[in-house]
Amino acid sequence: MLIYYMEFCGLQKTSLIDFPGKVSAIIFLGGCNFRCGFCYSSELVLPTKLNNQPRFPKEYVMNFLKERQGQLDGVVICGGEPTINPDLPELIKEIKDMGFLVKLDTNGTNPAMLKSLIESNLIDYAAMDIKGPKEKYCQIAGSNIDINLIQESIDILKNSELDFEFRTTVVPNFIDQQDIKNMAQWISQDKPGQLKYYLQNFFPNKTLDPEFEKLHPYSLSDLKQVQQEISPLFKHCGLRG
């Protein structure tokens, strides 16, 4: 079993778009258990790049947040994949104790931690990436993923009172319109018209696998077409990028 030590690799001091309806700061944690070729954050994922990434002492991050009490609404914790860190709950509790709302970005591979965070009221919003349809998940994630963990995290969110969203980066040559329809049916099952789902267009920029930089993104019209087809399955279905 791999043991990860929490590494603070980035701090965006202000964001108006990453935490819906909130002014937030973003904490970037290093390390990830996926190897998605289209990932834009290879410096937080690949050990060879991560070793050269600047680190922030935890005290620096926490002192910054103390200075922003009353100015920021919340804090977004992303990566990499934050839930690979066993001490993530302790970090979030410290942030919550300062009066901030917390949003978690996750790939859904640690349902036990996700459930614990929700039941402990440590997170206020979650965004879970749905990488692709079940049959393509391992290929797209670049890792031998147990799809049952993904399903468990989906079910945990769907059966919780937490505000959350699902989202998919639509990568040409990997995800087509039928794949999107299949994913929409999968995640909306048992909760038609109740969930939020976002399609995010792929951009060929500093990808983990340089070959992905040769791909051409889908046109906005193509994405709008499939968005309109799956929209009846969701409370809100949006486009980003």
N, C-alpha and C positions, 0 to 999 in steps of 0.2 A: 504493500500500500504506500502510495506516494504521500509524503507530508510536505505541505507548502507553508512557507513562512511569508506572512503578509508583507508585500512590498508596495510602497506608495510611489508610483511612477509618473503621476501627473496630477495637476490641480488646475481646473478651469474655474476662475474666480466668479464668473457671472455667466448665466445662460438664461435666456427667455423662452427657449423652445424645448428643452430636454425633459422638463417636468411639467406636464400639462397644467396650464393655469397658474404656475408658480415661478417666482424668481429663484433660481437655484445656483449652487456651486456644484461642480462635478469632481469626484475623486476617481482617479484611474488606478486600479490595482493590477499589478503584473501577474502573468501566468494564466494559462488556459489549457483545458483538456481537449479542445477541438483544434483542428488544423484546416479550417475552411480556406480553400485556395483564394477566394475572393475577399478575404478579410483585409480591412484597411489599416489594421493596427498590429502589423507583424512585429513591431518593436515591443509590444506587450505580450506576445505569444511565443515567438521563437526564442529558445534559450540563448542562442548565439547573439541575437540582437538585444534581448532583455538584459544580458550581462553588461552591455554598454549603455543602457538607459539610465539617465540620472535618477537618483532616489531622493525622496523627501522624508525627513524624519517625521514620525507620527506627531511629535510635539509641534512641528511647524504647521501641519494641517489643522490640528486642534486649536492652536493659538489663533490661526486665521479665522476659524469658525467663531471663536469667542468674540473676536473683533467685529464680526458681521451679525451678531445677534441683534434682532430687531430690524435688520436690513434685508436679509435673505429669508425666504419662506422655507426653503428646503435644501436637501443635499441628495444628489444622484450618485449612486455607487455603481460603477461599471468596471469593465476590464478590457481585455482578458475576460476571465470568468470569476466573479467575486466569491461564489460559493465553494470554490476549492479551498478556501481559507477557513480552517476550523474555528478561528477566533473572530470571524466576521460578526457573529451576534454581539460580542463584547464591544466591538467598534461601533456598531449601530446603536447600542444602548447608550454609549457615551454621547453620541451625536443627538439622540433623542432627548437625553437629559438636559441638553442645552436649549431645548425648545424647538428644534428643527423637525420638519416633516422629512421622511426618507423615501426615496424611490430606488428600487433595485432593478438593474438590468441583468438578465440571466438567460442561460441556454437551457435551463430546466433539467440538468443532469443530477441535481442533488435535491430530490423531492423531500427528503427527510428534513433538511435544513430549511427549505422553503416553507414547509408546513409549520415548523417550529417558530420561524420568524413571524408568520401570520398569527399563530395562536398566541404568541407573546406580545402581539400588537407593536412589533418593532418596525414594521414597514407600513407605509401609507399608500403606496402605488407600486405595481410591478409591471415590467415589460418583458415578455418572454419571446425569444426568437424561435420561430418555427422554420427550420432550415429547408424542409422539403417534404414531399410525400413519404410515407413510411418506407416504401420500397427503395427509395433513393437516399435515405437519411445518412447512412454511413458514408456513402460516396461523397455527398455534398459536405458533410462535416469533416471529412478527412480522418475519421477515427472510427474504431469499432465500437459503436455506441449501442447500448441496450435500449431499444426503443420503448421497453416497458417503463423505464425511468422517465422518458419524455411524456409518455401517456399519463403516468402518475402525477407529474407536475401539472399537466393540462387539467386533469381532474381536480386536483387540489385548488387551483385557481378558480375553476368554474363553480366549485361548490363552496367557495368562501364568500365573505362579505367584503373582501378587499376590492378596491378599484384597480383595474388592471387592463392590459391590452396584449394581444398577440400581434406579431409582426413578421414579415418575410421579406428578405432581400431577393428580388427577382433577377436571377443570374441567367443570361442567355446561354443556350446550349446545355443548360442543366435543368432549368425550370421552364416549362412551356405553359400555355393557357390551360390545358387539361390538368396539369399538375396543380395549378392554382385552384382550380375547381375541386379537385380531390382533397386538397388541404382544407379548403373552406368547408366542405362536407364533414371532414374528419373533426375539426376543432369545434364546429357549431353543433355537432350531434348532441341531442338532448337539451340544447339551449338555443334553439333557433330564435333569432331576433333579439338576443339579449347581450351579445358580446361585442367587443371592439376589435377590429382587425385592420391592420395597415399593410399595404404593399409598398415596399421601398425600392425604388429603381437602383440598379447597380451602376456604379461609376468606375471605369477602369483606371484607378489611380492608386499607386503604391501598394498593390495587392501582395498578399503573402506569397502567392505563386505568380511570378512575373508573366507567365503565359496568359493569365486572366486580363492583363492590361491590353491584350490584342483584341478582346471581345468588344462588340458594339452594343451598347445598352438598347433595350427595347424602346420603341417610340412611345411618347406619352399617349398617343391615340390608341395603341395596342393595349396599354395598361388600363386606360379608361374603359375600353370595351369589356375587358374581363372583370374590372371592378364593378361595372354596372350589372353584369350577369350574376355576381356572387353577393351583391349588396343586400338582397332580400333575406339572406341568411343571418345578417348581423344588425345589431342596434346601430352601429356606425362602421362603415368600411371606407377607409381613406387612402389617399395616395401621398407619398412623400418622395421628394427628390425629382 
